[in-house]
Amino acid sequence: MGALALTVATARSAERDLFGGLDPATLERPIRDGDWNPKDFQAHLTAWKARQADRFAAIREGRETPPSMEDLEEDALNAELRATRIDWDWAAVVLEADAVADRLIDELGRVDPNSLRASERLMTGTFGNGVLHTLTHVRWLREAGVPLDRARVAVFENEALRVLDSAAIPEVARAAGIYDLACYHVLSGSPDLARKLLRDAFRLDPELVQFSGTDEELVSIHDDLGGLAD
């Protein structure tokens, strides 16, 4: 399995374990008043994987691709995607999640490797809909007190680093993935690990150093960033 396909498969495996380990009442309970419930978050992760699979299929078939995030109003789109699935039961959500992950992996197996490597948007979009997107929502759920299995979360964090740091991934895309993982760890309360990851990301892509200075997610370790680039 290719490196990008592995990020999708790893994310889906973690989702299956973490969301599937919640009891039915917790799956349906909003994390805060008026907010989404864990079932909504799983459906949301799936919907964005489906958009990425659609993008690869459109390229393969010579059709117009779905618009990128730069062309969309994210909150409105997320609300629209949620509305289409809000009445689904958990079994239907899981069925779609498995099918979409398989479809995205299949599309990644069909894409021309040279075209994929030449497109930073396709590379980062696939990362964004793999382990990184899932980790973001896992963090949100944990912050809201949803009882996700802590040991499985820790395993997933290690799996994420393994797939993002693959030598098969071009250095710039690899750096971006490691950088985003560092941001996750800063926000999750693991600044020492984040510093190590940032050092690796800066080595792979020095242009990230300047960007990091304005990144609000790294504000808690802002004073350390210059030293990590040495």
Phi, psi and omega in degrees: 000134180292165185298320181288321177298324181294326179294326177289314181296321180294318178298315182294322178298316179294318178300316182299318180287314188286310179290321181293342179276357179271147178284159185305322181294321179292322179300327184264354186270125177302142182290335172213165179303126177078004183261181177286160171256169181303325177299320177299319181295319178297316179298323179297313178301319180294317183300322180285327172298321180297320178298321179291320176298319177299322180296315179295319179296320180296318178297315181298323184266001178074026179260170177291135182277155174300151181297150177279171181299331180298338184259008187235158170264108193300314183297320180294318180294317179298321178295320179295315180296321179295318184299329182287345185236002190296334181265003180287147172275172186298323180299319179292322178297316180294317180301314179294318182301316179294315182295319182291318177300317178298321181293319179294318178298320178297317179295322178295330177286340182265339187289146177293121184302323181293320178295321180295314180296331182279349184249103178297326181296317179293319180297306183293327178296324179287318173303314183298336179255014175250234187296327184293317180295316180296318179299319180304314183283331172299317179298315179300317181295319179295319179298331179275001177087011177290130189280065173289148181294116186295322180295320180290325176299315180298319177298317181297320178300319178291321178297321180299315179298319181299316183282329181284334184261025179289134178295345179284348181269133177307147191300319182295316178292322178297317178299317181297320179294317179294322178300313180296325177293324176298318178299319177303315184289327174300311183290340180268001177089026178236068186294328180296316177295321179299319179299317178299316180294321179296322177301317178294318181295317180295326178294321181284326181215092182301339180294340179290340182299310180296319179299321184298332181295340179249006184278114182296335180290341182254013186300329183290341178239024185305319184291344182268347192298318181301318180293332181287342181271355183289000000 
